[in-house]
């Protein structure tokens, strides 16, 4: 059951990426994903710093 579910999710991701590419081609520029990655990375690093601070205390 997990294999068909995984395949379905990959298909959904592929459709989302295809739609994103079509939209970007129509608008003439690629949407930036770097901001999302940077935001998530910042949250992960802050959480890790808090956890290290709690362990030291």
Helices and strands as residue ranges (DSSP letters): H 2-27, H 34-56
